[in-house]
């Protein structure tokens, strides 16, 4: 089978597609014929050796796929060959076939396309966990979503609207992205390059600030967000796509009575997998009710994976980028 391979830490142009041996499912694993794989920012960090996971060479990146079950391990009873599924993989998604533990696989509703299925798991699970479990978003609360036109940002906007948030404010780096943010449920969309999001949030909330701030960017964005957070607000950190960690002033956190909350969604696989199962039930209900719909911002053949990664890294992309065999 063909697979995208990494033989040394590299930028996207260093990736190669080559013939490798097809994996076989064992125990509680399933083998999936990959139709579509989704691209994520951690894939770019992973191949460059800048991610917390550093697998031995050679390896194949790719964290989420959609396809058809080809074969199941001896301990698998809930799936069978021929089923359409999505799956989350620790590695190996950018290949014609991949294996995944059955617990990380979900059957697809007939209404969901393969593109949507590949783009669904990581961003919607992350945003659901962040808003529901870590920030305890309440009906009527104001939420500020940074990088709101990206995959996790749009998922957060859609979920916040479905859960009954009050005012939803989203930021992006260009005017072209603002309509998309509003179309997906935001009341206010801000180009942070030309408008001060701190002043806009204060003005929109009569000076009170945002109850929840969803931050996948980090750095200065996270630090400035503390200037427009409400009393007893929650600032959620899910990543640092801006390239720098945020440094917070501890006495400001104390005086203003807000919380800085972290989310590493993958850790729940080890520490509380039942929460992931619970989140899937809620997410499927929201999807079937029409509240959630992945936005596909680009489709690339797998042999153009390097161009897809460069596009994602350029910060010009919206929604999710998917790769087809």
QUITA-V399103 format. One record per backbone hydrogen bond with DSSP energy under -1.0 kcal/mol. CO is the residue of the C=O (numbers start at 1). NH is the residue of the N-H. Records with the same first field share a line. If there is no record, write none. Layout:
BEGIN
CO=NH ; NH
END
This chain:
BEGIN
1=20
2=96
3=18
5=16
6=59
11=14
12=15
16=5
18=3
26=29
27=75
28=102
29=73
30=100
31=70 ; 71
32=98
33=68
35=325
36=66
37=323
40=43
41=45
42=46
43=47
45=50
46=49
47=10
59=6
60=92
61=94
62=93
63=89
64=38
65=87
66=35 ; 36
67=85
68=33
69=82
71=31
73=76
80=83
83=69
84=108
85=67
86=106
87=65
93=95
94=4
96=34
98=32
100=30
101=104
102=105
104=88
106=86
109=112
113=117
114=118
115=119
120=124
121=125
122=126
123=127
124=128
125=129
126=130
127=131
128=132
129=133 ; 134
130=135
131=137
138=141
141=166
142=211 ; 212
143=169
144=214
145=171
147=150
149=319
150=154
151=155
152=156
153=157
154=158
155=159
156=160
157=161
158=162
159=163
160=165
161=164
164=140
167=143
168=187 ; 188
169=145
170=190
171=148
172=192
174=177
175=178
177=181
178=182
179=183
180=184
181=186
182=185
188=170
190=172
191=194 ; 195
196=200
197=201
198=202
199=203
200=204
201=205
202=207
205=208
210=230
211=234
212=144
213=236
214=146
215=238
216=241
217=242
218=221
219=223
220=224
221=225
224=227
225=228
228=210
230=233
233=259
234=213
235=261
236=215
237=263
240=243
249=253
250=254
251=255
252=256
253=258
259=235
261=237
264=267
265=268
266=269
267=271
268=272
272=275
273=277
274=278
275=279
276=280
277=281
278=282
279=283
280=284
281=285
282=286
283=287
284=288
285=289
286=291
287=290
295=320
298=322
300=324
301=304
302=305
304=308
305=309
306=310
307=311
308=312
309=313
310=314
312=315
320=297
321=39
322=300
323=37
324=302
END
